[in-house]
Amino acid sequence: MIFGKHINKYYLKYLPILLFGVASLIMVDYVQLIIPSLYRMLINGINDGFVDLGGIQTEFNIDFLLTKICMPMIGIVFLMVIGRFLWRVCFFGTALRVEADMRLRMFAVCRTLSQRFYQENKVGNLMSLFTNDLDTINECFGSGILTFCDAIFLSVLAITDMAKMNVLLTVLSMIPMMLLLASGLIISKYITEKWKIRQEAYSSISDMAQESFSGIAVIKAFVKEGKELIAFRKLNKDNENANVAYARLSVTLTVCVTLFVESVTGIILGYGGYLVHKGVFSAGQLVEFIGYFGAIVWPVNAVSELIEIRARGKASLKRISDLLDEKPDVIDGCGVTDTPALSGAIKFNDLTFYYPSRSEPVLSHIDLDIKAGERVGIIGPTGSGKTTLVDLILRTYNVPKNSILLDGKDINDIPIHTVRENAAYVPQDNFLFSDTIENNIRFAFDSGDESEIEKAAKLSDVHDNISEFTNGYSTVLGECGTTVSGGQKQRISIARALMKNAPILILDDSVSAVDVGTEKIILENLKETREGKTTIFIAHRVTTVENMDKIVYLEDGKILGVGTHEELIESCKEYKRMVDLQRLDEKAEANS
Ligand code: ADP
């Protein structure tokens, strides 16, 4: 059994079913403890020819055997089977429901967390929370409650029966049990610590496996399989050491159980045998006493397991609680009211932006006016802040007050979902889901007209490619879209964004993997279809943006020039230098 802020409520939520489980368990414990008295009657009956039934000497014959021993035994077995079935369903079924509830809550929290969280926490670590740690919580809940209740009820009932027979023998038998409990409690502290280390080691190894499989193409291209193997071997060794350290403690606990339980058996056989020899006990009574002790061996064993499960559960619950307590840092401010659809006018007002992890600003004093319906190109060297600038329009990070205005209103005063609903985005990595092409394209909608999907694919010039696939739009993309080429992936991402038909469309370096001819077609299509709607195009090639209404040249987080291509050639020497260099490159390429 385990308690904590995020788990206590489940005991209340499932109280009726848990109580029913406990009632079934008590019933099983109670009837199970009748069995040793049946042994006593059988042995004494065989030895003496009569049986003491509540002070009345009754003759032991076939009739007695059938009615007082066999029939009750059949009834006990029947009740035990029914009872065990019921408590299993109640405890283990509840544990599965708690696990599912927690998984859902964890996923719901993850969904709200901001970009920063995902930059700080690797996927492998998150995956181990959703698998290993949740499994442990399941175990704590199911086996934990069962063991806890069983240990209490069975022990109390059996010890009472034992004490009724002989107090001294019972006290002597309990001394090793107390020692077992004490050693278990001491060892459990270390087990919690070792389990935490083990889980962290497991997270690291799953992080690395996940990253290696995702980046397998890069690893192979750079012939770094050997390096990866060495790195993996180290993590694997750490994981093995953590597991061995944990197993050592776990085995120590098991050995303690065997030692103390067997000591008790020794005491009962020694002192109990002496009592029989002295005539204080009959042989049947000694067997009955051993039967009661036998009944508590399992709960005692289980207590050691409980100590271990609880220790592991505490470590896992702490990791899960840390996730559930995580707060998204990009949230709507107080009093933010819904805004009708945006027209697409964007104004940057002396925006200076720092990433939380950096002391230097990544964008400095950005002033820029984008009118609704304008086509704007953003260009500049790598690392100049282009992606950051568009990320801020999507409120991926918090922005200073009044530094970005949408339709003249501070972006902080517009609900985040409204901002994002009004924008379509083609990210640089063009992430696609492992789903059909059709579902990827209509991702913004729950359902989508087939003709609309096709139209979006035609505008992004990928319809012909999709039609060539055997399953057409129903083709299921492999993990991260690996079954399509880079250029096709880019164009499917563009189709997905176009399908949304939002007032603002942002394309981050989205035609870098397509040839110049295809780029031209896409740009032409975009011009036509986005008439009157704002389109922001981040690009590396001047040819991509030279016909835009406005080009913004960024360098080191500062805007060095804004204007049409011709205006910038005149007014911005950095832009001109970039144009000249790219023209030279093109010429050199053409000549070669
Ligand atoms: P561009 O799109 O022009 O290549 P970016 O906007 O991606 O540039 O990055 C601008 C600068 O900000 C770079 O120096 C980059 O390393 C840094 N940067 C980008 N993302 C983060 C982040 N999440 N945390 C800290 N620094 C970042």
Boltz pocket constraint, residues with backbone or C-beta under 6 A from the ligand:
constraints:
  - pocket:
      binder: B
      contacts: [[A, 119], [A, 355], [A, 356], [A, 357], [A, 358], [A, 362], [A, 380], [A, 381], [A, 382], [A, 383], [A, 384], [A, 385], [A, 386], [A, 387], [A, 388], [A, 389]]
      max_distance: 6.0
